[in-house]
Amino acid sequence: MEHHIAAVRLAQALAATAPRQGSGDLLRVVLVVMVLGCVLTGWFLLRGYKRNDD
């Protein structure tokens, strides 16, 4: 029964904060993850083209 009460309180807290949030935070996170993913993918792919002039 205690888990049910905690879940209800959590749902109420989330519902109370939902109208104040816009898509700005989500969009910011998505863009940062996209840029980091592109940088890491480029680094991973381009490191194979490094020449070893021994």
N, C-alpha and C positions, 0 to 999 in steps of 0.2 A: 504494500500500500504506500510505503514511503517513496518508492520509485515513481509511482503514478503522480504523487503530489509534486515531486521534483520536476517531472516531465511537464506537468501542466504549468508550473511556474516558469520554466524555461521557455515554453511556447508563448506564454503571455509576455515575457520580456522581449522575445524576438518580434512578436507582433507589435509591440509598442515602439520598437525602434525602426521597424520596416518603412513606415511612411516617410521618415526623415532621410532615408538613404536613397540616393539616386544611382544612376548607372555610371557615374563618374569614377567611383572607386574601383568598380569591376573593370571598367574600360582601361583604367590606368594599370591595373595588375596584368590584364591581358596583353597590353602593349609592351610592358617591361619584360614579361616572359617571352613574348615573340622576339623582341630585340636580342635578349640574351640567348635564346635558342638559335637565332640566325648567326650570331657571333661565334657561338660554340661549334655549330655545324661547319661554318666556314673555316675555323681554326682546325677542326678535325680533318676536313677534306684537304686543305692546303698544306698541312704538315707532311703529307705523303709526297709532295712535289719538291721537298727540300733536297738540294744536291749535296752529296758527300764527296767533295774533291780531295780525296786522301792521297 
